Each structure stands twice: as structure tokens, then as C-alpha cells.
Amino acid sequence: MFELLEKTLLAGMGAVSLSQKKAEELVQEMKQRFNVTEEEGKAFFDKLQQTAKENQKKLEELAREEVRNACERMGVVTLEEFEKLRKKVQTLEKKLKEQGE
């Protein structure tokens, strides 16, 4: 029964991560309702935290990728591209200045 509850909760979490306080409250409730031992509760809590961290990293990567794609669609240059252009302009300005002297 504990495994079923664990899988159900983890699946329900999806991309939503629980705050530490909410997770602790959930573990306490599980201990009271399902007679879970301290070790089982701690293991479950650790698994919840790990899953939340993994989901957060996945969400951050998805957000970065979406921003990158949106910038490409709108024709916005990246910082790297901007720096290349800035150096190229500086080089051209320097050459023009040298020819003018």
C-alpha cells in the first residue's frame, strides 16, 4: 500500500514541486494515517525532495530552450553574437583610423 501511495503522489507531483514545509506536513500526515515508520517517512521525504529538484532542473532547461527559440524566431542576437560583432566593429574602426592618419 505504501508503494502505491508513493507512486500516486510522485505521479501527481508532475512538474509541480512541493516546498519543504509542505513535504514535511505530507510525511507527518502519512505517518499518522498510514502508520509509516520514521525511516519510511524520511526515505519518502528524501525521494520527494530529489524528484522536486529533478523536476525543477527539467523545467529550467525547458524555459531556457523556449527563450532561446523565441529569441531566434524574433531575430534577437545572442550575447556571444553581439560580442563578435562588437569586436569586428572595433577592428574595422581601428583600421579606418590607421588609414586616416
Distance bins in CASP14 RR format, pairs under 12 A and 6 or more apart:
PFRMAT RR
TARGET T0000
AUTHOR 0000-0000-0000
RMODE 2
METHOD distances of the structure
MODEL  1
1 7 0 0 0 0 0 1 0 0 0 0 0
1 8 0 0 0 0 0 1 0 0 0 0 0
1 30 0 0 0 0 0 1 0 0 0 0 0
1 33 0 0 0 0 0 1 0 0 0 0 0
1 34 1 0 0 1 0 0 0 0 0 0 0
1 35 0 0 0 0 0 1 0 0 0 0 0
1 36 0 0 0 0 0 1 0 0 0 0 0
1 40 0 0 0 0 0 1 0 0 0 0 0
2 8 0 0 0 0 0 1 0 0 0 0 0
2 9 0 0 0 0 0 1 0 0 0 0 0
2 30 0 0 0 0 1 0 0 0 0 0 0
2 31 0 0 0 0 0 1 0 0 0 0 0
2 33 0 0 0 0 0 1 0 0 0 0 0
2 34 1 0 0 1 0 0 0 0 0 0 0
2 35 0 0 0 0 1 0 0 0 0 0 0
2 36 1 0 0 1 0 0 0 0 0 0 0
2 37 0 0 0 0 1 0 0 0 0 0 0
2 39 0 0 0 0 0 1 0 0 0 0 0
2 40 1 0 0 1 0 0 0 0 0 0 0
2 41 0 0 0 0 1 0 0 0 0 0 0
2 43 0 0 0 0 1 0 0 0 0 0 0
2 44 0 0 0 0 1 0 0 0 0 0 0
2 47 0 0 0 0 0 1 0 0 0 0 0
3 9 0 0 0 0 0 1 0 0 0 0 0
3 10 0 0 0 0 0 1 0 0 0 0 0
3 34 0 0 0 0 0 1 0 0 0 0 0
3 36 0 0 0 0 0 1 0 0 0 0 0
3 40 0 0 0 0 0 1 0 0 0 0 0
3 43 0 0 0 0 0 1 0 0 0 0 0
3 44 0 0 0 0 0 1 0 0 0 0 0
3 47 0 0 0 0 0 1 0 0 0 0 0
4 10 0 0 0 0 0 1 0 0 0 0 0
4 11 0 0 0 0 0 1 0 0 0 0 0
4 34 0 0 0 0 0 1 0 0 0 0 0
5 11 0 0 0 0 0 1 0 0 0 0 0
5 12 0 0 0 0 0 1 0 0 0 0 0
5 26 0 0 0 0 0 1 0 0 0 0 0
5 27 0 0 0 0 0 1 0 0 0 0 0
5 29 0 0 0 0 0 1 0 0 0 0 0
5 30 1 0 0 1 0 0 0 0 0 0 0
5 33 0 0 0 0 1 0 0 0 0 0 0
5 34 1 0 0 1 0 0 0 0 0 0 0
5 35 0 0 0 0 0 1 0 0 0 0 0
5 36 0 0 0 0 1 0 0 0 0 0 0
5 40 0 0 0 0 0 1 0 0 0 0 0
5 41 0 0 0 0 0 1 0 0 0 0 0
5 44 0 0 0 0 1 0 0 0 0 0 0
6 12 0 0 0 0 0 1 0 0 0 0 0
6 13 0 0 0 0 0 1 0 0 0 0 0
6 26 0 0 0 0 0 1 0 0 0 0 0
6 27 0 0 0 0 0 1 0 0 0 0 0
6 30 0 0 0 0 1 0 0 0 0 0 0
6 34 0 0 0 0 0 1 0 0 0 0 0
6 36 0 0 0 0 1 0 0 0 0 0 0
6 40 0 0 0 0 1 0 0 0 0 0 0
6 41 0 0 0 0 1 0 0 0 0 0 0
6 43 0 0 0 0 1 0 0 0 0 0 0
6 44 1 0 0 1 0 0 0 0 0 0 0
6 45 0 0 0 0 0 1 0 0 0 0 0
6 46 0 0 0 0 0 1 0 0 0 0 0
6 47 1 0 0 1 0 0 0 0 0 0 0
6 48 0 0 0 0 1 0 0 0 0 0 0
6 51 0 0 0 0 0 1 0 0 0 0 0
7 13 0 0 0 0 0 1 0 0 0 0 0
7 44 0 0 0 0 0 1 0 0 0 0 0
7 47 0 0 0 0 0 1 0 0 0 0 0
7 51 0 0 0 0 0 1 0 0 0 0 0
8 14 0 0 0 0 0 1 0 0 0 0 0
8 30 0 0 0 0 0 1 0 0 0 0 0
9 16 0 0 0 0 0 1 0 0 0 0 0
9 18 0 0 0 0 1 0 0 0 0 0 0
9 22 0 0 0 0 0 1 0 0 0 0 0
9 23 0 0 0 0 0 1 0 0 0 0 0
9 26 1 0 0 1 0 0 0 0 0 0 0
9 27 0 0 0 0 0 1 0 0 0 0 0
9 29 0 0 0 0 0 1 0 0 0 0 0
9 30 0 0 0 0 1 0 0 0 0 0 0
9 34 0 0 0 0 0 1 0 0 0 0 0
9 41 0 0 0 0 0 1 0 0 0 0 0
9 44 0 0 0 0 1 0 0 0 0 0 0
9 45 0 0 0 0 0 1 0 0 0 0 0
9 47 0 0 0 0 1 0 0 0 0 0 0
9 48 1 0 0 1 0 0 0 0 0 0 0
9 51 0 0 0 0 1 0 0 0 0 0 0
9 52 0 0 0 0 0 1 0 0 0 0 0
10 16 0 0 0 0 0 1 0 0 0 0 0
10 17 0 0 0 0 0 1 0 0 0 0 0
10 18 0 0 0 0 0 1 0 0 0 0 0
10 23 0 0 0 0 0 1 0 0 0 0 0
10 26 0 0 0 0 0 1 0 0 0 0 0
10 44 0 0 0 0 1 0 0 0 0 0 0
10 47 1 0 0 1 0 0 0 0 0 0 0
10 48 1 0 0 1 0 0 0 0 0 0 0
10 49 0 0 0 0 0 1 0 0 0 0 0
10 50 0 0 0 0 0 1 0 0 0 0 0
10 51 1 0 1 0 0 0 0 0 0 0 0
10 52 0 0 0 0 1 0 0 0 0 0 0
10 54 0 0 0 0 0 1 0 0 0 0 0
10 55 0 0 0 0 0 1 0 0 0 0 0
11 51 0 0 0 0 0 1 0 0 0 0 0
11 55 0 0 0 0 0 1 0 0 0 0 0
12 18 0 0 0 0 0 1 0 0 0 0 0
12 26 0 0 0 0 0 1 0 0 0 0 0
12 48 0 0 0 0 0 1 0 0 0 0 0
12 51 0 0 0 0 0 1 0 0 0 0 0
12 52 0 0 0 0 0 1 0 0 0 0 0
12 55 0 0 0 0 0 1 0 0 0 0 0
13 19 0 0 0 0 0 1 0 0 0 0 0
13 22 0 0 0 0 0 1 0 0 0 0 0
13 23 0 0 0 0 1 0 0 0 0 0 0
13 26 0 0 0 0 0 1 0 0 0 0 0
13 47 0 0 0 0 0 1 0 0 0 0 0
13 48 1 0 0 1 0 0 0 0 0 0 0
13 49 0 0 0 0 0 1 0 0 0 0 0
13 50 0 0 0 0 0 1 0 0 0 0 0
13 51 1 0 0 1 0 0 0 0 0 0 0
13 52 1 0 0 1 0 0 0 0 0 0 0
13 53 0 0 0 0 0 1 0 0 0 0 0
13 54 0 0 0 0 0 1 0 0 0 0 0
13 55 1 0 0 1 0 0 0 0 0 0 0
13 56 0 0 0 0 0 1 0 0 0 0 0
14 48 0 0 0 0 0 1 0 0 0 0 0
14 51 0 0 0 0 1 0 0 0 0 0 0
14 52 0 0 0 0 1 0 0 0 0 0 0
14 54 0 0 0 0 0 1 0 0 0 0 0
14 55 1 0 0 1 0 0 0 0 0 0 0
14 56 0 0 0 0 0 1 0 0 0 0 0
14 58 0 0 0 0 1 0 0 0 0 0 0
14 59 0 0 0 0 0 1 0 0 0 0 0
15 51 0 0 0 0 0 1 0 0 0 0 0
15 52 0 0 0 0 1 0 0 0 0 0 0
15 54 0 0 0 0 0 1 0 0 0 0 0
15 55 1 0 1 0 0 0 0 0 0 0 0
15 56 0 0 0 0 1 0 0 0 0 0 0
15 57 0 0 0 0 0 1 0 0 0 0 0
15 58 1 0 0 1 0 0 0 0 0 0 0
15 59 1 0 1 0 0 0 0 0 0 0 0
15 60 0 0 0 0 0 1 0 0 0 0 0
15 61 0 0 0 0 0 1 0 0 0 0 0
15 62 0 0 0 0 1 0 0 0 0 0 0
15 63 0 0 0 0 0 1 0 0 0 0 0
16 22 0 0 0 0 0 1 0 0 0 0 0
16 23 0 0 0 0 0 1 0 0 0 0 0
16 48 0 0 0 0 0 1 0 0 0 0 0
16 51 0 0 0 0 0 1 0 0 0 0 0
16 52 0 0 0 0 1 0 0 0 0 0 0
16 55 1 0 0 1 0 0 0 0 0 0 0
16 56 0 0 0 0 0 1 0 0 0 0 0
16 59 0 0 0 0 1 0 0 0 0 0 0
17 23 0 0 0 0 1 0 0 0 0 0 0
17 48 0 0 0 0 1 0 0 0 0 0 0
17 49 0 0 0 0 1 0 0 0 0 0 0
17 50 0 0 0 0 0 1 0 0 0 0 0
17 51 1 0 0 1 0 0 0 0 0 0 0
17 52 1 1 0 0 0 0 0 0 0 0 0
17 53 1 0 0 1 0 0 0 0 0 0 0
17 54 0 0 0 0 1 0 0 0 0 0 0
17 55 1 0 1 0 0 0 0 0 0 0 0
17 56 1 0 1 0 0 0 0 0 0 0 0
17 57 0 0 0 0 0 1 0 0 0 0 0
17 58 0 0 0 0 0 1 0 0 0 0 0
17 59 0 0 0 0 1 0 0 0 0 0 0
17 60 0 0 0 0 0 1 0 0 0 0 0
18 24 0 0 0 0 1 0 0 0 0 0 0
18 25 0 0 0 0 1 0 0 0 0 0 0
18 26 1 0 0 1 0 0 0 0 0 0 0
18 27 0 0 0 0 0 1 0 0 0 0 0
18 44 0 0 0 0 0 1 0 0 0 0 0
18 45 0 0 0 0 1 0 0 0 0 0 0
18 47 0 0 0 0 0 1 0 0 0 0 0
18 48 1 0 0 1 0 0 0 0 0 0 0
18 49 0 0 0 0 1 0 0 0 0 0 0
18 50 0 0 0 0 0 1 0 0 0 0 0
18 51 0 0 0 0 1 0 0 0 0 0 0
18 52 1 0 1 0 0 0 0 0 0 0 0
18 53 0 0 0 0 0 1 0 0 0 0 0
18 55 0 0 0 0 1 0 0 0 0 0 0
18 56 0 0 0 0 0 1 0 0 0 0 0
19 25 0 0 0 0 1 0 0 0 0 0 0
19 26 0 0 0 0 0 1 0 0 0 0 0
19 48 0 0 0 0 0 1 0 0 0 0 0
19 49 0 0 0 0 0 1 0 0 0 0 0
19 52 0 0 0 0 1 0 0 0 0 0 0
19 56 0 0 0 0 0 1 0 0 0 0 0
20 26 0 0 0 0 0 1 0 0 0 0 0
20 27 0 0 0 0 0 1 0 0 0 0 0
20 45 0 0 0 0 1 0 0 0 0 0 0
20 46 0 0 0 0 0 1 0 0 0 0 0
20 48 0 0 0 0 1 0 0 0 0 0 0
20 49 1 0 0 1 0 0 0 0 0 0 0
20 52 0 0 0 0 1 0 0 0 0 0 0
20 53 0 0 0 0 0 1 0 0 0 0 0
21 27 0 0 0 0 0 1 0 0 0 0 0
21 28 0 0 0 0 0 1 0 0 0 0 0
21 45 0 0 0 0 0 1 0 0 0 0 0
22 28 0 0 0 0 0 1 0 0 0 0 0
22 29 0 0 0 0 0 1 0 0 0 0 0
22 45 0 0 0 0 0 1 0 0 0 0 0
22 48 0 0 0 0 1 0 0 0 0 0 0
22 49 0 0 0 0 0 1 0 0 0 0 0
22 52 0 0 0 0 0 1 0 0 0 0 0
23 29 0 0 0 0 0 1 0 0 0 0 0
23 30 0 0 0 0 0 1 0 0 0 0 0
23 41 0 0 0 0 0 1 0 0 0 0 0
23 42 0 0 0 0 0 1 0 0 0 0 0
23 44 0 0 0 0 1 0 0 0 0 0 0
23 45 1 0 1 0 0 0 0 0 0 0 0
23 46 0 0 0 0 1 0 0 0 0 0 0
23 47 0 0 0 0 1 0 0 0 0 0 0
23 48 1 0 1 0 0 0 0 0 0 0 0
23 49 1 0 0 1 0 0 0 0 0 0 0
23 50 0 0 0 0 0 1 0 0 0 0 0
23 51 0 0 0 0 0 1 0 0 0 0 0
23 52 1 0 0 1 0 0 0 0 0 0 0
23 53 0 0 0 0 0 1 0 0 0 0 0
24 30 0 0 0 0 0 1 0 0 0 0 0
24 31 0 0 0 0 0 1 0 0 0 0 0
24 41 0 0 0 0 0 1 0 0 0 0 0
24 42 0 0 0 0 0 1 0 0 0 0 0
24 44 0 0 0 0 0 1 0 0 0 0 0
24 45 1 0 0 1 0 0 0 0 0 0 0
24 46 0 0 0 0 0 1 0 0 0 0 0
24 48 0 0 0 0 1 0 0 0 0 0 0
24 49 0 0 0 0 0 1 0 0 0 0 0
25 31 0 0 0 0 0 1 0 0 0 0 0
25 32 0 0 0 0 0 1 0 0 0 0 0
25 45 0 0 0 0 0 1 0 0 0 0 0
25 48 0 0 0 0 0 1 0 0 0 0 0
26 32 0 0 0 0 0 1 0 0 0 0 0
26 33 0 0 0 0 0 1 0 0 0 0 0
26 34 0 0 0 0 0 1 0 0 0 0 0
26 36 0 0 0 0 0 1 0 0 0 0 0
26 41 0 0 0 0 1 0 0 0 0 0 0
26 44 0 0 0 0 1 0 0 0 0 0 0
26 45 0 0 0 0 1 0 0 0 0 0 0
26 47 0 0 0 0 0 1 0 0 0 0 0
26 48 1 0 0 1 0 0 0 0 0 0 0
26 49 0 0 0 0 0 1 0 0 0 0 0
26 52 0 0 0 0 0 1 0 0 0 0 0
27 33 0 0 0 0 0 1 0 0 0 0 0
27 34 0 0 0 0 0 1 0 0 0 0 0
27 36 1 0 0 1 0 0 0 0 0 0 0
27 37 0 0 0 0 0 1 0 0 0 0 0
27 38 0 0 0 0 1 0 0 0 0 0 0
27 39 0 0 0 0 0 1 0 0 0 0 0
27 40 0 0 0 0 1 0 0 0 0 0 0
27 41 1 0 1 0 0 0 0 0 0 0 0
27 42 1 0 0 1 0 0 0 0 0 0 0
27 43 0 0 0 0 1 0 0 0 0 0 0
27 44 1 0 0 1 0 0 0 0 0 0 0
27 45 1 0 1 0 0 0 0 0 0 0 0
27 46 0 0 0 0 1 0 0 0 0 0 0
27 47 0 0 0 0 0 1 0 0 0 0 0
27 48 0 0 0 0 1 0 0 0 0 0 0
27 49 0 0 0 0 0 1 0 0 0 0 0
28 34 0 0 0 0 0 1 0 0 0 0 0
28 36 0 0 0 0 1 0 0 0 0 0 0
28 38 0 0 0 0 0 1 0 0 0 0 0
28 41 0 0 0 0 1 0 0 0 0 0 0
28 42 0 0 0 0 0 1 0 0 0 0 0
28 44 0 0 0 0 0 1 0 0 0 0 0
28 45 0 0 0 0 1 0 0 0 0 0 0
29 35 0 0 0 0 0 1 0 0 0 0 0
29 36 0 0 0 0 1 0 0 0 0 0 0
29 41 0 0 0 0 0 1 0 0 0 0 0
29 44 0 0 0 0 0 1 0 0 0 0 0
29 45 0 0 0 0 0 1 0 0 0 0 0
30 36 1 0 1 0 0 0 0 0 0 0 0
30 37 0 0 0 0 0 1 0 0 0 0 0
30 38 0 0 0 0 0 1 0 0 0 0 0
30 40 0 0 0 0 1 0 0 0 0 0 0
30 41 1 0 0 1 0 0 0 0 0 0 0
30 42 0 0 0 0 0 1 0 0 0 0 0
30 43 0 0 0 0 0 1 0 0 0 0 0
30 44 1 0 0 1 0 0 0 0 0 0 0
30 45 0 0 0 0 1 0 0 0 0 0 0
30 48 0 0 0 0 0 1 0 0 0 0 0
31 37 1 0 0 1 0 0 0 0 0 0 0
31 38 1 0 0 1 0 0 0 0 0 0 0
31 39 0 0 0 0 0 1 0 0 0 0 0
31 40 0 0 0 0 1 0 0 0 0 0 0
31 41 1 0 0 1 0 0 0 0 0 0 0
31 42 0 0 0 0 0 1 0 0 0 0 0
31 44 0 0 0 0 1 0 0 0 0 0 0
31 45 0 0 0 0 0 1 0 0 0 0 0
32 41 0 0 0 0 0 1 0 0 0 0 0
34 40 0 0 0 0 1 0 0 0 0 0 0
34 41 0 0 0 0 1 0 0 0 0 0 0
34 44 0 0 0 0 0 1 0 0 0 0 0
35 41 0 0 0 0 0 1 0 0 0 0 0
36 42 0 0 0 0 1 0 0 0 0 0 0
36 43 0 0 0 0 1 0 0 0 0 0 0
36 44 1 0 0 1 0 0 0 0 0 0 0
36 45 0 0 0 0 0 1 0 0 0 0 0
37 43 0 0 0 0 1 0 0 0 0 0 0
37 44 0 0 0 0 0 1 0 0 0 0 0
38 44 0 0 0 0 0 1 0 0 0 0 0
38 45 0 0 0 0 0 1 0 0 0 0 0
39 45 0 0 0 0 0 1 0 0 0 0 0
39 46 0 0 0 0 0 1 0 0 0 0 0
40 46 0 0 0 0 0 1 0 0 0 0 0
40 47 0 0 0 0 0 1 0 0 0 0 0
41 47 0 0 0 0 1 0 0 0 0 0 0
41 48 0 0 0 0 1 0 0 0 0 0 0
41 49 0 0 0 0 0 1 0 0 0 0 0
42 48 0 0 0 0 0 1 0 0 0 0 0
42 49 0 0 0 0 0 1 0 0 0 0 0
43 49 0 0 0 0 0 1 0 0 0 0 0
43 50 0 0 0 0 0 1 0 0 0 0 0
44 50 0 0 0 0 0 1 0 0 0 0 0
44 51 0 0 0 0 0 1 0 0 0 0 0
45 51 0 0 0 0 0 1 0 0 0 0 0
45 52 0 0 0 0 0 1 0 0 0 0 0
46 52 0 0 0 0 0 1 0 0 0 0 0
46 53 0 0 0 0 0 1 0 0 0 0 0
47 53 0 0 0 0 0 1 0 0 0 0 0
47 54 0 0 0 0 0 1 0 0 0 0 0
48 54 0 0 0 0 0 1 0 0 0 0 0
48 55 0 0 0 0 0 1 0 0 0 0 0
49 55 0 0 0 0 0 1 0 0 0 0 0
49 56 0 0 0 0 0 1 0 0 0 0 0
50 56 0 0 0 0 0 1 0 0 0 0 0
50 57 0 0 0 0 0 1 0 0 0 0 0
51 57 0 0 0 0 0 1 0 0 0 0 0
51 58 0 0 0 0 0 1 0 0 0 0 0
52 58 0 0 0 0 0 1 0 0 0 0 0
52 59 0 0 0 0 0 1 0 0 0 0 0
53 59 0 0 0 0 0 1 0 0 0 0 0
53 60 0 0 0 0 0 1 0 0 0 0 0
54 60 0 0 0 0 0 1 0 0 0 0 0
54 61 0 0 0 0 0 1 0 0 0 0 0
55 61 0 0 0 0 0 1 0 0 0 0 0
55 62 0 0 0 0 0 1 0 0 0 0 0
56 62 0 0 0 0 0 1 0 0 0 0 0
56 63 0 0 0 0 0 1 0 0 0 0 0
57 63 0 0 0 0 0 1 0 0 0 0 0
57 64 0 0 0 0 0 1 0 0 0 0 0
58 64 0 0 0 0 0 1 0 0 0 0 0
58 65 0 0 0 0 0 1 0 0 0 0 0
59 65 0 0 0 0 0 1 0 0 0 0 0
59 66 0 0 0 0 0 1 0 0 0 0 0
60 66 0 0 0 0 0 1 0 0 0 0 0
60 67 0 0 0 0 0 1 0 0 0 0 0
61 67 0 0 0 0 0 1 0 0 0 0 0
61 68 0 0 0 0 0 1 0 0 0 0 0
62 68 0 0 0 0 0 1 0 0 0 0 0
62 69 0 0 0 0 0 1 0 0 0 0 0
63 69 0 0 0 0 0 1 0 0 0 0 0
63 70 0 0 0 0 0 1 0 0 0 0 0
64 70 0 0 0 0 0 1 0 0 0 0 0
64 71 0 0 0 0 0 1 0 0 0 0 0
65 71 0 0 0 0 0 1 0 0 0 0 0
65 72 0 0 0 0 0 1 0 0 0 0 0
66 72 0 0 0 0 0 1 0 0 0 0 0
66 73 0 0 0 0 0 1 0 0 0 0 0
67 73 0 0 0 0 0 1 0 0 0 0 0
67 74 0 0 0 0 0 1 0 0 0 0 0
67 76 0 0 0 0 1 0 0 0 0 0 0
67 78 0 0 0 0 0 1 0 0 0 0 0
68 74 0 0 0 0 0 1 0 0 0 0 0
68 75 0 0 0 0 0 1 0 0 0 0 0
68 76 0 0 0 0 1 0 0 0 0 0 0
68 78 0 0 0 0 1 0 0 0 0 0 0
68 79 0 0 0 0 0 1 0 0 0 0 0
68 80 0 0 0 0 0 1 0 0 0 0 0
69 75 0 0 0 0 0 1 0 0 0 0 0
69 76 0 0 0 0 0 1 0 0 0 0 0
70 76 0 0 0 0 1 0 0 0 0 0 0
71 77 0 0 0 0 1 0 0 0 0 0 0
71 78 1 0 0 1 0 0 0 0 0 0 0
71 79 0 0 0 0 0 1 0 0 0 0 0
71 80 0 0 0 0 0 1 0 0 0 0 0
71 81 0 0 0 0 0 1 0 0 0 0 0
71 82 0 0 0 0 0 1 0 0 0 0 0
72 78 0 0 0 0 1 0 0 0 0 0 0
72 81 0 0 0 0 0 1 0 0 0 0 0
75 81 0 0 0 0 0 1 0 0 0 0 0
76 82 0 0 0 0 1 0 0 0 0 0 0
77 83 0 0 0 0 1 0 0 0 0 0 0
77 84 0 0 0 0 1 0 0 0 0 0 0
77 85 1 0 0 1 0 0 0 0 0 0 0
77 86 0 0 0 0 0 1 0 0 0 0 0
78 84 0 0 0 0 1 0 0 0 0 0 0
78 85 0 0 0 0 0 1 0 0 0 0 0
79 85 0 0 0 0 0 1 0 0 0 0 0
79 86 0 0 0 0 0 1 0 0 0 0 0
80 86 0 0 0 0 0 1 0 0 0 0 0
80 87 0 0 0 0 0 1 0 0 0 0 0
81 87 0 0 0 0 0 1 0 0 0 0 0
81 88 0 0 0 0 0 1 0 0 0 0 0
82 88 0 0 0 0 0 1 0 0 0 0 0
82 89 0 0 0 0 0 1 0 0 0 0 0
83 89 0 0 0 0 0 1 0 0 0 0 0
83 90 0 0 0 0 0 1 0 0 0 0 0
84 90 0 0 0 0 0 1 0 0 0 0 0
84 91 0 0 0 0 0 1 0 0 0 0 0
85 91 0 0 0 0 0 1 0 0 0 0 0
85 92 0 0 0 0 0 1 0 0 0 0 0
86 92 0 0 0 0 0 1 0 0 0 0 0
86 93 0 0 0 0 0 1 0 0 0 0 0
87 93 0 0 0 0 0 1 0 0 0 0 0
87 94 0 0 0 0 0 1 0 0 0 0 0
88 94 0 0 0 0 0 1 0 0 0 0 0
88 95 0 0 0 0 0 1 0 0 0 0 0
89 95 0 0 0 0 0 1 0 0 0 0 0
89 96 0 0 0 0 0 1 0 0 0 0 0
90 96 0 0 0 0 0 1 0 0 0 0 0
90 97 0 0 0 0 0 1 0 0 0 0 0
91 97 0 0 0 0 0 1 0 0 0 0 0
91 98 0 0 0 0 0 1 0 0 0 0 0
92 98 0 0 0 0 0 1 0 0 0 0 0
92 99 0 0 0 0 0 1 0 0 0 0 0
93 99 0 0 0 0 0 1 0 0 0 0 0
93 100 0 0 0 0 0 1 0 0 0 0 0
94 100 0 0 0 0 0 1 0 0 0 0 0
94 101 0 0 0 0 0 1 0 0 0 0 0
95 101 0 0 0 0 0 1 0 0 0 0 0
END
